[in-house]
Amino acid sequence: MKPLAQQLFARLREAGVDCTFGIPGDFVLPLYAAQSAAGMRTVVCTHEPSVGFAADAYARLKGLGVAMTTFGAGGLNMVNPVAMAYAEHSPVLVISGAPEVGGRHADLRVHHMVKDFDSQRKVFAEVTVATATLDNPGTALTEVDRVLEAVVTQKRPGYIEIPRDMTNVPAAPSTHRPTGHDGEGNPEALAEALREIRALLSQAKHPVLYAGVGVRRNMLMAQAVRLAEAWSLPVVSSVLGKASFPESHPHYVGVFVGKVGSAAAREAIEQADLVLTVGVINSDVNTGFGTFPIPHAKQIIIDERDTLVFHHRYEHVPMTGMVTALAGLGPDAPRPAPAVRKASAAAPAAPVPRADGALTTDGVIAAVREVEQSSYSFLSDIGDAWFVGLELDADVFMAAGYYATMGFAVPGALGAAVAEPARRPFVIVGDGAFQMTGNELATLARLGVDATVLLLNNNNYKMLEVLDQPREYYHLEPWDYVALGQALGAAGERVTTADELRAALARAETAKGPYLIEAMLDPHDDAPIMRQLKQLTAAARAGA
């Protein structure tokens, strides 16, 4: 029998993982040594939240990401990023070291321990689909396979805890049997659902494909394109599903953000007599914060495990099998190409310059849209940075668009760069989010990652001010971000006009290592969607 850790890393390689993210700590040191012996690379970050965000971004592109941490002080630091991965259906596996099994006694308190030896696993049970503590060499590999299957098939995080003295113990072969939740599921239900959906699509005069995050999580981008082309469907994406369908495709309309976003996307949904919804998370964000819910009566909903055709529910029909089968079908007669009115979210056709020539958020959007977007992995943090990102036509786009935590984008660039090194990460981040995890610029520099980091500096937690009103505690003290970036190993510059930004973006495109551009913005200047939200919240307050 081979050592437990050796077999664990072999399974991760089989699942497509070639790198982990983490911070070493005493209880996980033997596992790091085993990983090194197995020839698997690790990226050491500056703080555990960044570990979780980096592993999440890697998972979104590769299908599985791994975060390695120590017990207590390390693992519990990572709960928030793992909660985001759960909420946004990202398959992240957390592997934590733990105190030795042989030294555990009820009356013994061990450093890093919270309440008892099982406290950390119980906490992670709330934000994962499966957990396991590998304290028995006879069942350890069976537990590994059980958790891995749950993570990969359900596209959500899992948690494995390895006591320090179990790392190199010979482990018995796994007895796990796959549950069969992947693939076609129930063939009879699949066939019946396909017949019903095909008939409805054939009858529909104005059908629309509404593509969500599940399309990308299940690696169904090519099938979604075939489906749209076969049935001549215009395509709208959800907020979290942005870039799940190629945005350069002639069928693509835009991101649906209810009444606060793209009028073209909203009109496509509004005028449709049938909406084929694939992998969309039913949330307030995907309806423009409740401004434009899609009527249930005209939706066919293809979800992770089930398909809902109006009031008919087909259970155990996984999305992968359904979309793949549906993409192979088509109408009896060819259909004309859809008439697509393509428009970005809410930006004016040309930004109106300020009289003093100062940079505006509209000017930022116009400048970023001019770069070659197909060569980048775009990562946006929450707030104006996110709303700027929603205006782009990106092939790869990531953001905490539903869970809406801050601090994802800079460490996310690490995961994106490792997962797809051919694409240059392009980070759009606000000053508030950068103050949380911007130290990962140092890691990007250490790894020699060529990345563009566009920092929107308005000295304010603007999103909170829009939702509430101006408050003293929303103000951020100014930092010298360019100097900070240089101290962390990144080149950079500060820009105050649109022309300066365009020139800086051109320099960043060919720079070696991370390049920080600090874009100075008026605290009262808003992205187009932010302006819409401001009007919405002001009207709500006035009517209260």
Secondary structure, DSSP 8 states (H G I E B T S, - for coil): --BHHHHHHHHHHHTT--EEEE---GGGHHHHHHHHHTT-EEEE-SSHHHHHHHHHHHHHHHS-EEEEE-TTTTGGGGHHHHHHHHHTT--EEEEEEE--STT--TT---TT-SSSTTHHHHHHHTT-SEEEE---TTTHHHHHHHHHHHHHHHTS-EEEEEEGGGTTSB-----------STT-SHHHHHHHHHHHHHHHHH-SSEEEEE-HHHHHTT-HHHHHHHHHHTT--EEE-STTTTSS-TTSTTEEEE--GGGS-HHHHHHHHH-SEEEEES----SGGGTTTTS---GGGEEEE-SS-EEETTEEE-S--HHHHHHHHHT---SS-----------SS--SS----TT----HHHHHHHHHTS-GGGEEEEE-SSHHHHHHTTS--SSEEE-TTT--SS-HHHHHHHHHHH-TTSEEEEEEEHHHHHHHTTHHHHHHHHT--EEEEEEE-SB-HHHHHHS---GGGB-----HHHHHHHTT-EEEEE-SHHHHHHHHHHHHH-SSEEEEEEE--TT---HHHHHHHHHHHHHHHH-
